[in-house]
Structure formats: C-alpha cells, structure tokens
Amino acid sequence: MVAQTPTLLSTIDKVTKRLLPFLLLMYVLAFLDRANVGFAKKAFQADTGISDAAFALGASIFFLGYALFEVPSNLIMHRVGAKIWMARIMVTWGLISAAMMFAHNEMTFYALRVLLGVAEAGFFPGVILYLTYWFPSFARGRAMGLFYFGAPLAFIFGSPLSGLLLEFQGLGGLHGWQWMFMVEGLLATIVGVWAYFYLDNKPADATWLSASEKSELAKALNAEESSKQSHGPRSTLAALASGRVLYFALIYFIIQMSVYGVVFYLPTQVAGLLGTNVGLEVGFVTAIPWICALLATYYLPRWSDRTGERRLFAGGILVVCAAGIAASVASASPLLSMIALCFAAAGFISVQPIFWTLPTGYLGGVAAAGGIALINSLGSLGGFVAPNVKTWAEQSFQSTSAGLYLLAGTTLIGALLVFALAAIGVGRERREAVAPATNR
C-alpha cells in the first residue's frame, strides 16, 4: 500500500495544476475535430449531395484508421516519449481536419476521415498511458475525470463556436462548414506545436519539481509498478492476448457506441426538438447536456476514488445512461427529452474515467502501452459501428426512434458486463488504500 505522505499529496496537486489544464485543452480540440462533422451535417450534405447513408459511413470511418494505428502509436510513444509524439499527433490531425474544407464529394470525404483517424491514432491511449507515469492509482480517477472534462467542454464552448462558424456562409467565398473545419483544425495545429515545448516525458524530466518531490512520486509509482508486474501481463504480446484485456475492450466498445451514436446526431436531434436549423441557437442549447456531463465528470470519479468502488459506480452510471437515451425519444415533451439527453450525456462521459481506472490498475510497463492502446483501439470501433447500426435500425423499422432505442439496449448490456467484472475479481480497491485522500 502506498503511503500518502504530505509531500506526495502536495506533489500530486502540483502535477495536476501543471499538466491537466494543458492535456484538457488538447482533448477539447481532439474531441471537437472528430465530432464537429455532426454540426456540419445538414449544410454539408446540402452543398455536396451526400446521402444519409454516405454521411454515416464517412462520419464513422474515422474509427477504422484510428483503431488500426492505436497500438503501434502507443508503443512508439512509450519509446520516444510524449513530448515529441503528442506534438506530432496534434499537428498532423489539425492539418488534416482543416483540409476537410475541401471535401466536396463522397470519396474525398471518406479519404480525409480515414486520414484524420490515422493522424489522431494514439492520442487518447497515449494520454491515458501518460497519466500512469505521473499519478498513482489512488489519485488516477480524479486525474482522469479532470482530463475527461475535454469532451463536455468541447461541446459547451465548441458547440456555439461551430454554430457561429456555420453562419459565416458566403464569407470569402466559402461555405460556413468550410470555415468551421479550417478554423478548428488550425487551432489544433497551433496547440500541437506548443505541446512540444510544454510537456515533459516523465517526472524525472520535470524541472518544475524539486528533488524531494520527484523522489516521493517515483517511490509511489515504482511500488505500484512492481505490484502490477507481479500479477499482470509483463509483455506487449501477453497484454494483447489477455482475456481480461479483451473483456475490457468489449465494455469500452459498448460505451463508445453510446457516445458516438448520440454525439454525431445530437445537434440534429436538438434542432428537431426546437423546430429550427442547426446554427448558433442550436449550438447554445446543445451545450446544456454537456454542462451536466461536466458536473457529473467532476464529482463521480472523485467519489469513486474516495470509496475505492469502481465496478458498481461504472455499472450504475451506464444504467442511467441507457435510460436517458431511451427516454430522449420516448418523451413527447421537448423539455423532458432535453432532460433525458442531459442524463445520457452525463452518464456516458462520466463513466469513462472510472472505467479507465480498471485496466490501468492491472497493466504496467510496456504491457500498459500495448494493452491500453488495444482496449481503446477495439473499443473505438464502437464509434464506427454506432452511426451505421443506428441508420440501419431506422431504415429497417421505418422509425427515427429505432436507432436510439437500439443504442439504449446495447448500453444496458454494457452495464451488465461491468457488473460481471466481480466474477474475475475486478472493480474494488482496498478502502484503506484511498482513505487518506478523502479530504482532498
């Protein structure tokens, strides 16, 4: 058990203040650049003539390139360090995202979305791995919860920004969706250059930590690493072949189906509730569910850290999420539908940092680099499957609600899989290991 000394706790606070705001900014731009296609949907289809089925394929095909390069990207980062690799990822994805302004037909749309996935591959599992270099397990849920602020913040601030840029229609001879892709993509490129000068690979490289702070943090992290090596896979191949890792990947796959089955269509759904077109007004209203997600992501992972209970928290949140998705289409009242969407968004965002404490508490060293990437890689395919399954369900059942009901059902299955983690002894840390941090 790691002794939570005053020096260690103050060092973790210092690391949090130094790293999390910047990592959060990176995630805001990452999430915005992969999901802003949902804002462009109606105008983009009107200008290019792309069908609903083609749009669903293009929106989701991002995850094929993303999944294919996740593991090699994380292994490269483990070898060369986050400083260089995170900068490379952000600069290339920003430039490709900006190039989406030239997507005038289906094939160009597909090609750029695949390339965007390839460029961004490794960013998310890279950050999850990076956090294991800096935060012991008792503080990792809180750290990951702060990082996950990126998704709701991307919509709280990014939704109005995307809506505003769409209203630049005709300015400089460009469509509004072209302005949106260009501006938001170039922002990511600028932050990518900044990342090279800002990030440190590991605590030993941090000039902003004192020698005693580095020593305390290293002692805690090394003790945890030794524990992982004693009971978890020790090599990349062992991690990739682990049944437990694949089980984690299945759960994460279902979570990502919930996320992107809603995210890609949320602006359109909100516009339908308001009876208007996607623009600045829809952007502001769409931000409301993400404010709720922000609050949930702040409180629930901290609560999970305090109790050491991971499995029941994650499973219970997914049950609420499933109910929210179903109720958002079952209600005849626009207000009640918005409230249901708030519960859904709060659920599928806040559950993720809690989920990631499970595999990161099991995987260490190079096995963590490969295992975390594999979980994210296979799990992110849910983002490819969800829009296409949603479209298939709507067409097969001749109902615009069928797709969301299907996603609600799969989310409930995810909750059951999380509850079943007890059968393999996963989901609860020893309470005494986290008790000293409860007042923080």
VOPAGU-2260 file (C-alpha; in pm, 1 decimal, decimal comma):
REM VOPAGU-2260
SITE   aa  ch    i         X         Y         Z
SITE  MET   A    0       0,0       0,0       0,0
SITE  VAL   A    1     136,6     341,5     -97,8
SITE  ALA   A    2     192,1     575,6     196,8
SITE  GLN   A    3      17,5     903,2     114,6
SITE  THR   A    4     261,4    1144,6     275,0
SITE  PRO   A    5     201,7    1521,3     278,9
SITE  THR   A    6     487,3    1564,0      29,2
SITE  LEU   A    7     335,2    1309,0    -208,5
SITE  LEU   A    8     -10,8    1465,9    -188,3
SITE  SER   A    9     124,0    1818,1    -246,0
SITE  THR   A   10     333,5    1688,6    -537,7
SITE  ILE   A   11      25,8    1532,3    -698,3
SITE  ASP   A   12    -156,9    1862,9    -661,3
SITE  LYS   A   13     136,1    2038,2    -829,0
SITE  VAL   A   14     141,8    1787,1   -1114,1
SITE  THR   A   15    -235,4    1822,7   -1155,1
SITE  LYS   A   16    -215,2    2200,7   -1186,6
SITE  ARG   A   17      73,2    2181,3   -1430,2
SITE  LEU   A   18     -39,5    1903,3   -1665,6
SITE  LEU   A   19    -416,2    1863,9   -1655,8
SITE  PRO   A   20    -516,4    2206,0   -1796,4
SITE  PHE   A   21    -292,3    2155,2   -2099,8
SITE  LEU   A   22    -397,0    1793,2   -2156,5
SITE  LEU   A   23    -754,9    1911,9   -2120,8
SITE  LEU   A   24    -704,1    2172,4   -2393,3
SITE  MET   A   25    -561,4    1903,9   -2620,8
SITE  TYR   A   26    -860,6    1676,4   -2560,9
SITE  VAL   A   27   -1109,9    1957,6   -2621,7
SITE  LEU   A   28    -959,7    2011,1   -2967,0
SITE  ALA   A   29    -936,7    1636,6   -3035,6
SITE  PHE   A   30   -1299,9    1574,2   -2948,8
SITE  LEU   A   31   -1413,2    1882,9   -3137,9
SITE  ASP   A   32   -1225,2    1785,5   -3454,5
SITE  ARG   A   33   -1366,8    1433,3   -3459,7
SITE  ALA   A   34   -1726,5    1529,0   -3373,1
SITE  ASN   A   35   -1774,6    1867,4   -3545,4
SITE  VAL   A   36   -1885,4    1679,1   -3854,5
SITE  GLY   A   37   -2219,3    1642,1   -3671,5
SITE  PHE   A   38   -2263,2    2019,7   -3679,4
SITE  ALA   A   39   -2176,7    2035,5   -4047,6
SITE  LYS   A   40   -2416,0    1750,6   -4135,8
SITE  LYS   A   41   -2714,6    1933,7   -4282,6
SITE  ALA   A   42   -2528,4    2213,1   -4460,8
SITE  PHE   A   43   -2251,5    1978,3   -4574,2
SITE  GLN   A   44   -2499,2    1732,3   -4722,8
SITE  ALA   A   45   -2697,1    2012,5   -4888,9
SITE  ASP   A   46   -2384,5    2151,1   -5057,7
SITE  THR   A   47   -2226,4    1818,9   -5156,8
SITE  GLY   A   48   -2532,4    1599,7   -5219,5
SITE  ILE   A   49   -2401,0    1326,7   -4986,9
SITE  SER   A   50   -2676,2    1086,9   -4870,1
SITE  ASP   A   51   -2758,0     998,2   -4508,9
SITE  ALA   A   52   -2600,2     653,8   -4550,8
SITE  ALA   A   53   -2284,0     802,7   -4703,3
SITE  PHE   A   54   -2262,0    1059,2   -4425,1
SITE  ALA   A   55   -2297,9     788,4   -4159,3
SITE  LEU   A   56   -2019,8     587,4   -4325,1
SITE  GLY   A   57   -1793,7     891,2   -4357,6
SITE  ALA   A   58   -1853,8    1004,3   -4000,3
SITE  SER   A   59   -1776,8     659,7   -3864,4
SITE  ILE   A   60   -1495,3     552,2   -4099,5
SITE  PHE   A   61   -1266,3     777,7   -3894,6
SITE  PHE   A   62   -1251,6     498,5   -3638,9
SITE  LEU   A   63   -1112,9     239,3   -3882,8
SITE  GLY   A   64    -788,6     431,1   -3937,9
SITE  TYR   A   65    -790,0     529,2   -3572,6
SITE  ALA   A   66    -821,4     170,5   -3449,0
SITE  LEU   A   67    -563,1      29,5   -3690,9
SITE  PHE   A   68    -280,0     254,8   -3570,9
SITE  GLU   A   69    -357,9     279,5   -3198,0
SITE  VAL   A   70    -125,3       6,8   -3072,6
SITE  PRO   A   71     181,8      96,9   -3283,8
SITE  SER   A   72     134,2     463,9   -3198,4
SITE  ASN   A   73     129,9     396,3   -2824,2
SITE  LEU   A   74     434,0     170,2   -2846,7
SITE  ILE   A   75     621,4     445,6   -3032,5
SITE  MET   A   76     523,4     698,1   -2764,8
SITE  HIS   A   77     643,1     460,0   -2493,2
SITE  ARG   A   78     979,9     450,4   -2672,4
SITE  VAL   A   79    1031,8     813,6   -2786,9
SITE  GLY   A   80     830,5     994,1   -2517,5
SITE  ALA   A   81     513,9    1204,8   -2509,8
SITE  LYS   A   82     689,1    1533,0   -2582,6
SITE  ILE   A   83     767,6    1452,4   -2946,6
SITE  TRP   A   84     485,6    1210,7   -3019,6
SITE  MET   A   85     193,9    1414,1   -2883,7
SITE  ALA   A   86     316,9    1717,7   -3079,3
SITE  ARG   A   87     334,4    1509,1   -3398,6
SITE  ILE   A   88     -15,4    1371,5   -3346,7
SITE  MET   A   89    -174,4    1712,0   -3291,7
SITE  VAL   A   90      -0,5    1891,7   -3579,5
SITE  THR   A   91     -91,6    1626,0   -3837,5
SITE  TRP   A   92    -451,1    1579,7   -3724,0
SITE  GLY   A   93    -504,2    1957,5   -3718,2
SITE  LEU   A   94    -383,7    1997,0   -4075,4
SITE  ILE   A   95    -599,7    1707,8   -4199,4
SITE  SER   A   96    -903,5    1837,5   -4009,4
SITE  ALA   A   97    -856,5    2176,5   -4174,9
SITE  ALA   A   98    -832,3    2000,8   -4512,5
SITE  MET   A   99   -1190,1    1876,8   -4459,3
SITE  MET   A  100   -1291,1    2211,4   -4609,5
SITE  PHE   A  101   -1203,2    2055,1   -4947,8
SITE  ALA   A  102   -1433,5    1750,9   -4903,9
SITE  HIS   A  103   -1670,7    1812,3   -5195,6
SITE  ASN   A  104   -1772,7    1452,5   -5271,8
SITE  GLU   A  105   -1809,9    1114,0   -5105,0
SITE  MET   A  106   -1464,9     976,4   -5189,2
SITE  THR   A  107   -1280,6    1287,6   -5065,9
SITE  PHE   A  108   -1495,3    1285,3   -4750,8
SITE  TYR   A  109   -1414,9     918,2   -4684,0
SITE  ALA   A  110   -1042,1     959,9   -4754,4
SITE  LEU   A  111    -999,1    1260,1   -4525,5
SITE  ARG   A  112   -1194,8    1099,1   -4242,6
SITE  VAL   A  113    -975,3     785,9   -4262,9
SITE  LEU   A  114    -659,0    1000,3   -4266,6
SITE  LEU   A  115    -788,7    1201,4   -3971,0
SITE  GLY   A  116    -829,7     877,7   -3776,6
SITE  VAL   A  117    -477,3     763,3   -3869,7
SITE  ALA   A  118    -329,6    1100,4   -3766,6
SITE  GLU   A  119    -512,4    1112,6   -3432,9
SITE  ALA   A  120    -448,7     743,5   -3351,6
SITE  GLY   A  121    -261,9     710,5   -3027,1
SITE  PHE   A  122    -361,2    1044,8   -2880,5
SITE  PHE   A  123    -619,3     920,6   -2633,5
SITE  PRO   A  124    -446,8     598,4   -2517,4
SITE  GLY   A  125    -124,4     799,2   -2516,5
SITE  VAL   A  126    -269,7    1041,4   -2262,2
SITE  ILE   A  127    -411,2     756,3   -2051,4
SITE  LEU   A  128     -65,8     594,4   -2050,9
SITE  TYR   A  129      97,2     932,1   -1981,1
SITE  LEU   A  130    -119,9     980,8   -1672,3
SITE  THR   A  131       5,8     648,6   -1531,8
SITE  TYR   A  132     357,5     798,7   -1543,0
SITE  TRP   A  133     251,7    1083,0   -1314,1
SITE  PHE   A  134     -40,4     970,3   -1093,6
SITE  PRO   A  135     -57,1     674,1    -850,6
SITE  SER   A  136    -376,3     469,6    -862,7
SITE  PHE   A  137    -537,8     636,6    -560,8
SITE  ALA   A  138    -536,0     972,0    -745,0
SITE  ARG   A  139    -584,0     849,2   -1100,7
SITE  GLY   A  140    -964,9     851,6   -1110,3
SITE  ARG   A  141    -966,7    1219,2   -1016,6
SITE  ALA   A  142    -695,4    1298,2   -1273,8
SITE  MET   A  143    -875,7    1110,3   -1549,5
SITE  GLY   A  144   -1201,8    1277,0   -1452,8
SITE  LEU   A  145   -1039,3    1618,7   -1498,5
SITE  PHE   A  146    -898,5    1508,4   -1834,4
SITE  TYR   A  147   -1242,2    1391,1   -1941,5
SITE  PHE   A  148   -1369,5    1745,9   -1894,5
SITE  GLY   A  149   -1245,3    1779,8   -2251,0
SITE  ALA   A  150   -1547,3    1609,6   -2405,0
SITE  PRO   A  151   -1818,9    1823,0   -2240,2
SITE  LEU   A  152   -1606,1    2138,1   -2270,1
SITE  ALA   A  153   -1566,7    2068,9   -2641,6
SITE  PHE   A  154   -1942,6    2096,3   -2670,2
SITE  ILE   A  155   -2002,7    2370,6   -2414,3
SITE  PHE   A  156   -1762,3    2604,6   -2593,2
SITE  GLY   A  157   -1720,5    2423,5   -2922,0
SITE  SER   A  158   -2091,9    2390,0   -2998,2
SITE  PRO   A  159   -2153,2    2767,0   -3004,3
SITE  LEU   A  160   -1822,1    2815,4   -3190,6
SITE  SER   A  161   -1917,4    2557,8   -3453,7
SITE  GLY   A  162   -2266,5    2705,3   -3482,2
SITE  LEU   A  163   -2120,5    3055,7   -3521,3
SITE  LEU   A  164   -1870,9    2949,0   -3788,5
SITE  LEU   A  165   -2152,8    2781,9   -3983,5
SITE  GLU   A  166   -2315,1    3123,8   -4006,2
SITE  PHE   A  167   -2008,3    3257,7   -4193,5
SITE  GLN   A  168   -2181,8    3122,2   -4504,5
SITE  GLY   A  169   -2052,2    3303,5   -4813,1
SITE  LEU   A  170   -1777,6    3497,8   -4632,8
SITE  GLY   A  171   -1467,3    3496,6   -4850,9
SITE  GLY   A  172   -1648,2    3274,1   -5099,6
SITE  LEU   A  173   -1652,6    2983,0   -4854,0
SITE  HIS   A  174   -1937,7    2782,6   -4708,4
SITE  GLY   A  175   -1994,1    2800,8   -4333,0
SITE  TRP   A  176   -1889,0    2436,4   -4284,8
SITE  GLN   A  177   -1559,8    2513,3   -4463,6
SITE  TRP   A  178   -1487,0    2792,8   -4218,3
SITE  MET   A  179   -1566,0    2557,9   -3930,1
SITE  PHE   A  180   -1327,1    2283,4   -4040,8
SITE  MET   A  181   -1048,6    2527,8   -4128,5
SITE  VAL   A  182   -1053,5    2733,0   -3807,0
SITE  GLU   A  183   -1093,0    2441,3   -3566,6
SITE  GLY   A  184    -828,6    2232,1   -3744,9
SITE  LEU   A  185    -567,5    2508,9   -3741,8
SITE  LEU   A  186    -627,9    2564,3   -3369,7
SITE  ALA   A  187    -522,0    2202,8   -3306,6
SITE  THR   A  188    -206,5    2250,9   -3513,9
SITE  ILE   A  189    -103,6    2556,3   -3311,6
SITE  VAL   A  190    -154,4    2373,8   -2980,4
SITE  GLY   A  191      44,6    2078,6   -3119,0
SITE  VAL   A  192     349,8    2299,6   -3170,0
SITE  TRP   A  193     302,7    2435,5   -2817,1
SITE  ALA   A  194     290,7    2079,6   -2676,5
SITE  TYR   A  195     647,8    2013,0   -2786,9
SITE  PHE   A  196     776,7    2294,9   -2567,9
SITE  TYR   A  197     538,3    2240,6   -2273,8
SITE  LEU   A  198     523,2    1866,9   -2197,5
SITE  ASP   A  199     781,6    1661,7   -2006,6
SITE  ASN   A  200     813,1    1290,8   -2073,0
SITE  LYS   A  201     826,4    1174,5   -1709,6
SITE  PRO   A  202     862,0    1321,5   -1358,0
SITE  ALA   A  203    1240,7    1280,8   -1372,0
SITE  ASP   A  204    1248,1    1532,1   -1660,8
SITE  ALA   A  205    1034,0    1795,1   -1484,6
SITE  THR   A  206    1244,8    2097,0   -1388,0
SITE  TRP   A  207     939,4    2237,3   -1207,8
SITE  LEU   A  208     953,1    1956,2    -945,8
SITE  SER   A  209    1205,0    1959,6    -661,1
SITE  ALA   A  210    1434,5    1662,9    -593,0
SITE  SER   A  211    1226,3    1557,0    -289,5
SITE  GLU   A  212     902,3    1579,9    -490,8
SITE  LYS   A  213    1049,0    1366,2    -768,9
SITE  SER   A  214    1168,7    1112,2    -512,9
SITE  GLU   A  215     831,7    1078,9    -336,8
SITE  LEU   A  216     642,2    1047,2    -663,5
SITE  ALA   A  217     889,8     794,6    -804,3
SITE  LYS   A  218     867,1     585,1    -486,5
SITE  ALA   A  219     486,5     567,6    -509,6
SITE  LEU   A  220     482,9     492,4    -882,3
SITE  ASN   A  221     758,6     229,6    -859,5
SITE  ALA   A  222     578,4      46,7    -577,4
SITE  GLU   A  223     262,2      36,2    -784,6
SITE  GLU   A  224     453,8     -76,7   -1093,5
SITE  SER   A  225     607,9    -367,8    -900,2
SITE  SER   A  226     261,6    -478,8    -790,2
SITE  LYS   A  227     132,2    -470,5   -1148,2
SITE  GLN   A  228     427,4    -671,2   -1275,4
SITE  SER   A  229     363,5    -938,3   -1012,9
SITE  HIS   A  230       3,7   -1013,8   -1115,7
SITE  GLY   A  231     -48,0    -865,4   -1463,4
SITE  PRO   A  232      99,0    -934,2   -1811,1
SITE  ARG   A  233     462,6    -830,9   -1847,5
SITE  SER   A  234     499,1    -801,2   -2225,5
SITE  THR   A  235     311,2    -642,2   -2512,1
SITE  LEU   A  236     216,0    -980,7   -2659,1
SITE  ALA   A  237      92,1   -1107,1   -2323,5
SITE  ALA   A  238    -124,4    -796,1   -2283,9
SITE  LEU   A  239    -264,4    -823,5   -2636,3
SITE  ALA   A  240    -355,6   -1189,3   -2578,5
SITE  SER   A  241    -503,8   -1136,4   -2231,2
SITE  GLY   A  242    -867,6   -1237,4   -2197,1
SITE  ARG   A  243    -915,4    -973,3   -1929,3
SITE  VAL   A  244    -784,7    -701,8   -2163,1
SITE  LEU   A  245   -1024,4    -817,9   -2436,2
SITE  TYR   A  246   -1311,9    -811,8   -2186,9
SITE  PHE   A  247   -1224,2    -450,5   -2100,2
SITE  ALA   A  248   -1218,0    -374,9   -2474,0
SITE  LEU   A  249   -1570,1    -516,3   -2517,6
SITE  ILE   A  250   -1703,4    -294,1   -2240,0
SITE  TYR   A  251   -1531,6      10,9   -2385,3
SITE  PHE   A  252   -1667,8     -77,0   -2732,4
SITE  ILE   A  253   -2022,4     -57,6   -2595,6
SITE  ILE   A  254   -1951,3     270,1   -2413,3
SITE  GLN   A  255   -1820,3     422,5   -2736,7
SITE  MET   A  256   -2131,7     307,7   -2922,2
SITE  SER   A  257   -2336,4     510,3   -2674,1
SITE  VAL   A  258   -2109,8     814,3   -2705,3
SITE  TYR   A  259   -2092,1     843,1   -3081,4
SITE  GLY   A  260   -2438,8     710,6   -3155,4
SITE  VAL   A  261   -2561,2    1022,4   -2975,6
SITE  VAL   A  262   -2279,5    1274,0   -3040,1
SITE  PHE   A  263   -2286,6    1262,8   -3420,2
SITE  TYR   A  264   -2661,2    1327,2   -3425,8
SITE  LEU   A  265   -2715,3    1542,1   -3117,4
SITE  PRO   A  266   -2718,5    1879,2   -3299,9
SITE  THR   A  267   -2972,3    1745,9   -3549,7
SITE  GLN   A  268   -3183,8    1596,1   -3268,9
SITE  VAL   A  269   -3180,1    1923,6   -3074,9
SITE  ALA   A  270   -3269,0    2117,5   -3390,7
SITE  GLY   A  271   -3568,3    1886,7   -3434,3
SITE  LEU   A  272   -3681,8    1948,7   -3076,8
SITE  LEU   A  273   -3651,7    2324,8   -3130,4
SITE  GLY   A  274   -3805,7    2315,1   -3477,3
SITE  THR   A  275   -3517,6    2511,3   -3631,8
SITE  ASN   A  276   -3199,0    2467,3   -3835,4
SITE  VAL   A  277   -2856,0    2393,4   -3687,4
SITE  GLY   A  278   -2689,0    2725,8   -3605,4
SITE  LEU   A  279   -2588,4    2941,9   -3314,1
SITE  GLU   A  280   -2915,9    2884,6   -3122,0
SITE  VAL   A  281   -2887,2    2507,6   -3154,1
SITE  GLY   A  282   -2521,0    2537,7   -3055,6
SITE  PHE   A  283   -2610,6    2703,2   -2725,5
SITE  VAL   A  284   -2891,1    2457,1   -2645,4
SITE  THR   A  285   -2672,6    2160,1   -2740,4
SITE  ALA   A  286   -2421,0    2280,0   -2480,8
SITE  ILE   A  287   -2669,6    2217,2   -2195,6
SITE  PRO   A  288   -2630,5    1835,5   -2178,3
SITE  TRP   A  289   -2253,7    1882,6   -2175,0
SITE  ILE   A  290   -2273,0    2118,0   -1876,6
SITE  CYS   A  291   -2447,5    1833,9   -1693,3
SITE  ALA   A  292   -2175,9    1595,7   -1814,4
SITE  LEU   A  293   -1911,4    1834,1   -1682,2
SITE  LEU   A  294   -2064,4    1833,6   -1334,1
SITE  ALA   A  295   -2101,5    1454,6   -1330,4
SITE  THR   A  296   -1743,3    1407,0   -1450,6
SITE  TYR   A  297   -1617,0    1631,9   -1172,0
SITE  TYR   A  298   -1797,7    1461,3    -885,1
SITE  LEU   A  299   -1842,8    1092,8    -973,2
SITE  PRO   A  300   -1476,6     992,1   -1035,8
SITE  ARG   A  301   -1375,9    1169,9    -711,0
SITE  TRP   A  302   -1648,3     981,7    -525,5
SITE  SER   A  303   -1522,9     659,7    -681,3
SITE  ASP   A  304   -1166,8     742,0    -567,2
SITE  ARG   A  305   -1285,4     801,1    -210,8
SITE  THR   A  306   -1471,5     473,6    -181,8
SITE  GLY   A  307   -1239,8     261,4    -396,6
SITE  GLU   A  308   -1555,3     125,6    -564,2
SITE  ARG   A  309   -1521,2     119,2    -943,5
SITE  ARG   A  310   -1748,3    -158,0   -1071,5
SITE  LEU   A  311   -2076,2     -53,2    -907,3
SITE  PHE   A  312   -2018,9     311,7    -996,3
SITE  ALA   A  313   -1949,6     236,2   -1362,3
SITE  GLY   A  314   -2234,3     -14,1   -1400,0
SITE  GLY   A  315   -2487,8     208,9   -1227,4
SITE  ILE   A  316   -2391,6     508,1   -1441,2
SITE  LEU   A  317   -2438,3     302,8   -1759,0
SITE  VAL   A  318   -2788,6     201,3   -1645,3
SITE  VAL   A  319   -2878,6     570,4   -1603,4
SITE  CYS   A  320   -2723,2     645,7   -1942,1
SITE  ALA   A  321   -2930,9     376,4   -2114,1
SITE  ALA   A  322   -3248,3     511,4   -1955,1
SITE  GLY   A  323   -3159,1     864,4   -2068,4
SITE  ILE   A  324   -3102,4     760,7   -2430,8
SITE  ALA   A  325   -3434,1     573,0   -2442,2
SITE  ALA   A  326   -3631,3     849,1   -2268,8
SITE  SER   A  327   -3492,9    1116,9   -2504,7
SITE  VAL   A  328   -3701,3     968,4   -2787,0
SITE  ALA   A  329   -3986,1     819,3   -2582,9
SITE  SER   A  330   -4098,9    1152,7   -2437,9
SITE  ALA   A  331   -4349,4    1366,7   -2626,3
SITE  SER   A  332   -4223,9    1678,3   -2448,1
SITE  PRO   A  333   -3915,8    1861,1   -2588,3
SITE  LEU   A  334   -3826,8    1969,3   -2233,9
SITE  LEU   A  335   -3836,1    1614,0   -2097,2
SITE  SER   A  336   -3637,3    1493,4   -2398,9
SITE  MET   A  337   -3367,7    1751,8   -2322,6
SITE  ILE   A  338   -3357,3    1645,4   -1957,1
SITE  ALA   A  339   -3317,9    1282,9   -2069,5
SITE  LEU   A  340   -3033,6    1384,9   -2302,0
SITE  CYS   A  341   -2867,4    1556,2   -2006,3
SITE  PHE   A  342   -2870,5    1229,1   -1810,1
SITE  ALA   A  343   -2743,1    1036,3   -2113,4
SITE  ALA   A  344   -2454,9    1277,1   -2179,1
SITE  ALA   A  345   -2363,8    1294,3   -1810,1
SITE  GLY   A  346   -2360,9     914,6   -1798,6
SITE  PHE   A  347   -2153,0     821,3   -2099,9
SITE  ILE   A  348   -1889,5    1087,0   -2028,2
SITE  SER   A  349   -1850,7    1043,3   -1650,9
SITE  VAL   A  350   -1835,4     663,2   -1671,3
SITE  GLN   A  351   -1521,2     666,8   -1885,5
SITE  PRO   A  352   -1260,3     797,2   -1636,2
SITE  ILE   A  353   -1394,9     548,1   -1381,7
SITE  PHE   A  354   -1372,4     270,5   -1639,0
SITE  TRP   A  355   -1008,6     351,4   -1719,1
SITE  THR   A  356    -901,8     308,2   -1355,8
SITE  LEU   A  357    -976,4     -64,2   -1401,1
SITE  PRO   A  358    -729,3    -159,4   -1679,3
SITE  THR   A  359    -465,0      92,7   -1565,2
SITE  GLY   A  360    -470,6     -68,6   -1221,3
SITE  TYR   A  361    -391,0    -401,1   -1386,1
SITE  LEU   A  362    -142,5    -313,9   -1664,0
SITE  GLY   A  363     209,7    -177,0   -1619,3
SITE  GLY   A  364     522,2    -102,1   -1822,6
SITE  VAL   A  365     527,0    -183,8   -2192,4
SITE  ALA   A  366     223,0    -409,5   -2134,4
SITE  ALA   A  367      29,9     -96,3   -2036,3
SITE  ALA   A  368     135,5      78,1   -2358,1
SITE  GLY   A  369       6,0    -207,9   -2572,4
SITE  GLY   A  370    -290,9    -309,8   -2356,4
SITE  ILE   A  371    -433,7      38,9   -2310,6
SITE  ALA   A  372    -397,6     102,4   -2683,4
SITE  LEU   A  373    -568,3    -227,8   -2769,4
SITE  ILE   A  374    -860,9    -154,1   -2538,7
SITE  ASN   A  375    -902,6     190,6   -2689,2
SITE  SER   A  376    -846,3      60,0   -3041,4
SITE  LEU   A  377   -1106,8    -215,1   -3029,7
SITE  GLY   A  378   -1337,2      -5,2   -2813,8
SITE  SER   A  379   -1326,1     291,3   -3050,0
SITE  LEU   A  380   -1467,5      70,7   -3325,8
SITE  GLY   A  381   -1793,8     131,3   -3142,0
SITE  GLY   A  382   -1774,7     479,5   -3290,8
SITE  PHE   A  383   -1768,6     320,0   -3636,1
SITE  VAL   A  384   -2047,0      71,6   -3566,8
SITE  ALA   A  385   -2289,6     305,6   -3387,6
SITE  PRO   A  386   -2384,8     551,5   -3666,9
SITE  ASN   A  387   -2420,7     269,6   -3921,0
SITE  VAL   A  388   -2624,1      48,0   -3687,3
SITE  LYS   A  389   -2838,8     347,6   -3593,5
SITE  THR   A  390   -2908,5     422,3   -3961,6
SITE  TRP   A  391   -2979,2      52,8   -4032,2
SITE  ALA   A  392   -3228,8      31,1   -3744,6
SITE  GLU   A  393   -3410,3     347,1   -3853,8
SITE  GLN   A  394   -3439,7     224,5   -4212,2
SITE  SER   A  395   -3532,4    -133,6   -4118,6
SITE  PHE   A  396   -3803,1     -35,2   -3871,0
SITE  GLN   A  397   -3911,3     279,4   -4059,9
SITE  SER   A  398   -3872,4     477,8   -3740,3
SITE  THR   A  399   -3638,5     763,4   -3648,4
SITE  SER   A  400   -3650,4     640,4   -3287,3
SITE  ALA   A  401   -3541,7     280,7   -3352,6
SITE  GLY   A  402   -3171,5     363,2   -3367,0
SITE  LEU   A  403   -3160,6     529,3   -3026,4
SITE  TYR   A  404   -3367,3     252,1   -2867,7
SITE  LEU   A  405   -3111,5       3,6   -3002,5
SITE  LEU   A  406   -2825,8     208,3   -2854,2
SITE  ALA   A  407   -3006,6     220,7   -2520,0
SITE  GLY   A  408   -3025,9    -158,8   -2525,8
SITE  THR   A  409   -2657,1    -205,8   -2601,5
SITE  THR   A  410   -2567,8      39,7   -2322,8
SITE  LEU   A  411   -2768,6    -171,2   -2078,8
SITE  ILE   A  412   -2572,6    -476,9   -2192,8
SITE  GLY   A  413   -2255,1    -280,6   -2117,5
SITE  ALA   A  414   -2378,6    -218,6   -1764,4
SITE  LEU   A  415   -2434,9    -591,3   -1712,5
SITE  LEU   A  416   -2082,6    -666,6   -1837,2
SITE  VAL   A  417   -1940,2    -417,2   -1589,5
SITE  PHE   A  418   -2133,9    -570,5   -1301,1
SITE  ALA   A  419   -1999,8    -911,0   -1408,8
SITE  LEU   A  420   -1641,0    -792,2   -1352,8
SITE  ALA   A  421   -1682,0    -915,6    -994,9
SITE  ALA   A  422   -1651,1   -1268,4   -1132,3
SITE  ILE   A  423   -1287,0   -1201,4   -1229,2
SITE  GLY   A  424   -1206,1   -1004,5    -916,0
SITE  VAL   A  425   -1201,2    -656,4   -1070,7
SITE  GLY   A  426   -1366,7    -337,3    -959,5
SITE  ARG   A  427   -1285,5    -262,4    -599,9
SITE  GLU   A  428    -966,6    -130,9    -442,8
SITE  ARG   A  429    -889,8    -172,5     -74,9
SITE  ARG   A  430   -1063,5     111,1     105,7
SITE  GLU   A  431    -763,9     179,5     331,2
SITE  ALA   A  432    -551,0     247,7      23,2
SITE  VAL   A  433    -756,7     551,3     -61,6
SITE  ALA   A  434    -888,2     666,4     272,7
SITE  PRO   A  435    -613,5     924,6     347,8
SITE  ALA   A  436    -705,8    1118,9      36,3
SITE  THR   A  437   -1074,8    1154,8     115,0
SITE  ASN   A  438   -1043,7    1508,4     245,0
SITE  ARG   A  439    -868,4    1639,9     -58,4
